[in-house]
Amino acid sequence: MEGSSNNNKTKDVKSKSINTAETTVRKLQRILADPRTASIFAQFLRAEHNLEDLSFYSVCARYQQIEDQLEIDSHAVRIFEEFIPAKSKMSVNLPSDVQLQISQTIQAGPPYSKTLYHRAQREAFQNMIADPFPRFIQ
């Protein structure tokens, strides 16, 4: 029976951890959805010299709303040049496989998909949750 008790404790800890993570995600989503609170968060990130992920996340959200293919193509290249190369001023910390996939797609040339930066945008969101967001909500 004692093993059963330990399993229940482990399940409770995992459940609380998952609930906390979901709550954190929802909090950040709400902050980013409200222009006023998003601006406050941006000021916080600017003060920490950590604005890249939010800027990239926001640019990707606007990119996904574009309907004209020529605009999609030109914005895809601009986003790439501003955020993806390690040498860029606003370089976003992304897993190498994500960077490689985006680089190969851009090098292959247009037309580009509206989902080109989808995975990278999720990574930027996770970067914000993992690092600056916990300090922001304290």
N, C-alpha and C positions, 0 to 999 in steps of 0.2 A: 504493500500500500504506500510505503514511503516513496517509492519510485514514481507512483502516480501523482503524489503531491508535488514532487519536483517537476514533473512534466507539466502540471497545471501552472506552476510558477513561471516556467519557461514560456509557456503559451501566453500568460498574462503580460510578461515583459515584452515579448514580440508584438503582441496586439497593441500595447501602449506605444511602442516605438513606431509601428505602422500608422497608428492614429495621429501621433505627433507629426510625423512626416507629411501625412495628408493635410493636416491643419496648416503646416508651414507652407505647403504648396498653395493652398487656397488663400492664405494671407497675402502671399506675394502676388498671386493672380489678381486679387482685389486691389492691391496697391497699384499695380501696373495698369489696371483698367480705369482708374480714376486719375484724370490729368493732374489734379492738385496734389494728390499723394505721390504720384509718379514723379512729379517735379521735386518734391521734398526728398524722395529717395535718390534722385539724380544729383541733387545738391550734396547729399551725404556721400555718394560715390565719388563725386568730383573732389571733395575735400580729402578723400582717401586715395586719390589718384587711381581710381578703380572703376572708371566709367565705361570701359570697353564692352563688357558683357551687356549692360543695359542698352547702350547705343546700338550694338549689333542686333540684339533682340528686337528693339523697336523698328530698326530699318527692315528687318526680315518680315515683321508683321505688316508693314506698309507694302513691301515687295509682293507679298502674297495676295494683296488686294488689287494689284494692277491687272487690267484686262487686255490691253493692247500688247501683242507679241513683240513688236519693235521696242516698246518701253521695257518690257520684261527683260529682253536681251541686253539692252544698254544698262539697266539697273543691276543685272546679274554681274556684269563685268565691273561696274563701280563698286559694288559691295565686296566683290572678290579683292579688288585692288586695295580697298581701305582696311579690310579686316582680316583677311586670310594669310597673307605672307607674314612670316615671322618678323621681318624687318619693318613692317608697316607701323606707324605711330599708334594705331588703334588695334593692333593684333589681338585676336581673341584666342585664348588657350583652348584648343580643341584636340581631341585624340588624333593621332597621325593618320589613321585610316579615314577619318572624316575629312581632314585637310586634303588627303590624296584624292579622294573621290571627287571633291569639289574642284580641285586643280585639274584633274583629268577631264572633267566635264567642260570646264571653261576652255581648256586647250583644244578640245574637240570642236568648239565653235557652236554658234546658235543653230537652231532655236533651243532656248533653255526652258526648263520647266519651272512653274511657280513653286514646286516643292524642292527645288535644288538645295535650298538652305534649311529645309525643315529639321533635319537631324542636328545640324550645327546650332540652330536656334534652341532646340531642346537642351543641348549641351550647355549653351550660355545660360539658360534658365537654371539648370542644375548647378552651374558654377556660382550663380548669385545665391542660391539657397545654401550652398555649402560654406561660402565664405562671408561676404559682406552682410547678407540679410540678417543672420542671427545677431550681429552687432547693432544693426539698425533698429531692430525691434526691442532691444534692451533699454 
